[in-house]
Amino acid sequence: MEDVILAGEPVRNRNVVLLVNMLGGDELSAKLERGLGDENAIVALSSADRQRIVAVLEHPPGELAGLRAVLVKQMKQQKERELRSDQRHRR
């Protein structure tokens, strides 16, 4: 297996390792390491995981820029869905 799917985006194993190192040994980095070790093709990310990755990738290396862009887009879409839901419930 050469890629892991994170947020629907294929990420090369070596770039997942780079991300793990950037995360600095937190719970999310352990989750990603388990995914690599278990050879999981897909690692599910929570909203908090997505926020953490975006934060650590504020100035992403080129290999991870695509992942950051996907996560930012997904987070924006989620926020928009939540706002629409809140507006519907207020009526």
C-alpha positions as CSV (number, residue, x, y, z in Angstrom):
1,M,0.0,0.0,0.0
2,E,1.5,3.3,-1.1
3,D,-1.3,5.7,-0.1
4,V,-3.6,6.3,2.9
5,I,-6.9,8.0,2.3
6,L,-7.4,11.0,4.7
7,A,-10.5,13.0,4.3
8,G,-11.0,11.4,0.8
9,E,-7.6,12.5,-0.3
10,P,-4.9,10.0,-1.2
11,V,-1.7,10.8,0.8
12,R,1.5,8.9,0.2
13,N,2.7,6.9,3.2
14,R,5.9,8.9,3.4
15,N,3.8,12.1,3.7
16,V,1.7,10.6,6.4
17,V,4.9,9.9,8.3
18,L,5.9,13.6,7.7
19,L,2.5,14.6,9.1
20,V,2.9,12.3,12.1
21,N,6.3,14.0,12.8
22,M,4.7,17.5,12.5
23,L,2.0,16.5,14.9
24,G,4.6,15.8,17.6
25,G,3.4,12.6,19.2
26,D,-0.2,13.6,20.1
27,E,-3.2,11.3,20.0
28,L,-3.8,12.1,16.3
29,S,-0.3,11.2,15.3
30,A,-0.7,7.8,17.2
31,K,-3.9,7.2,15.2
32,L,-2.2,7.9,11.9
33,E,0.8,5.7,12.9
34,R,-1.7,2.8,13.8
35,G,-3.3,3.3,10.4
36,L,0.1,2.9,8.7
37,G,1.1,0.0,10.9
38,D,-2.1,-1.8,10.3
39,E,-1.9,-1.0,6.6
40,N,-5.4,0.7,6.7
41,A,-6.2,2.2,3.3
42,I,-8.5,4.7,5.0
43,V,-8.1,6.5,8.3
44,A,-11.3,8.3,9.5
45,L,-10.8,11.8,10.8
46,S,-13.0,13.5,13.3
47,S,-13.8,17.3,13.1
48,A,-11.2,17.8,15.8
49,D,-8.6,15.8,13.8
50,R,-9.2,17.9,10.8
51,Q,-8.8,21.1,12.8
52,R,-5.6,19.8,14.3
53,I,-4.1,18.9,10.9
54,V,-5.1,22.3,9.4
55,A,-3.4,24.0,12.3
56,V,-0.2,22.1,12.0
57,L,-0.2,22.6,8.2
58,E,-0.5,26.4,8.4
59,H,2.5,26.6,6.1
60,P,2.4,23.1,4.6
61,P,5.2,21.4,2.7
62,G,4.2,21.0,-0.9
63,E,3.5,17.3,-0.4
64,L,0.8,18.1,2.1
65,A,-0.7,21.3,0.6
66,G,-3.4,19.3,-1.2
67,L,-4.5,17.6,2.0
68,R,-4.7,21.0,3.8
69,A,-6.8,22.5,1.0
70,V,-9.2,19.6,1.1
71,L,-9.6,19.8,4.9
72,V,-10.1,23.6,4.8
73,K,-12.8,23.1,2.1
74,Q,-14.5,20.3,4.1
75,M,-14.4,22.4,7.3
76,K,-16.0,25.4,5.5
77,Q,-18.7,23.2,4.1
78,Q,-19.4,21.7,7.5
79,K,-19.7,25.2,9.1
80,E,-22.1,26.2,6.3
81,R,-24.3,23.1,6.9
82,E,-24.4,23.9,10.7
83,L,-25.3,27.5,10.0
84,R,-28.2,26.5,7.7
85,S,-29.4,23.9,10.3
86,D,-29.3,26.5,13.0
87,Q,-31.2,29.0,10.8
88,R,-33.9,26.3,10.1
89,H,-34.3,25.5,13.8
90,R,-34.8,29.2,14.7
91,R,-37.8,29.6,12.4
